Amino acid sequence: MTIEKKFVADGVRKVRVEQYLNKELKRAGYGGMDIVRTPIGTQVTIFAEKPGIVIGKGGKLVRQITSDLNTVYGIDSPQVEVQQVANPNLNAQIMAERLANALERGWYFRKAGSSVIRRVMDSGALGCEVIVAGKLTGARARVQKFVEGYIKHSGEPAESVVESGYATAIKKLGIIGVQVKIVPPGAILPDHFEIRPDANPAPAQMAEADVFEEFDAELANEPENETEFAKEA
């Protein structure tokens, strides 16, 4: 297998695992996962709002997930670790699922989107964007965006700084897609800079009085007239 095909295969496998975990752990408040290869196997970290549901009674569910990751998705020696999300309001995937559930329960999309924006920003986020697409109010599909704060849409910061979450709401008129983007607090933005307190201050400009004193000293050393200048010559 060429290196290009390997990258594509790894990406497809990661998306399939993401979809599987999102479906199986919806009640647990699934907030994303991280896969890291180690010399002794593959470390799979699952972030959830309710870790107890992920583990299951007597560890039954987490053992089933470990078995499926190995047999169905071809992950070598998976070692599943479950971590609780510190602040669910700053997790893009959890907020996207909450927004989708609100739309399925009949919330008006503007009220639901504004509520998500307000909760995220009140938690200290630097920026948040909510995108709702589908048949929102009529037979025609459209896209509605809610934005507050700072959001990066392009370049490397859009991949490393912005966290994204996706969910779908199934309604009578059709499926509504939901996307939530969050810039977490403490994120290093491209235009961020700091002034260190131990930095060397710039040299102070010479005071006006010092300038005049230096000028008077130069005049005192000069000859008073041309005759004195000729004698010195």
Summary of the structure (lengths in Angstrom):
residues: 233
radius of gyration: 31.4
end to end distance: 91.7
largest distance: 111.2
contacts: 611
relative contact order: 0.10
helix: 42%
strand: 25%
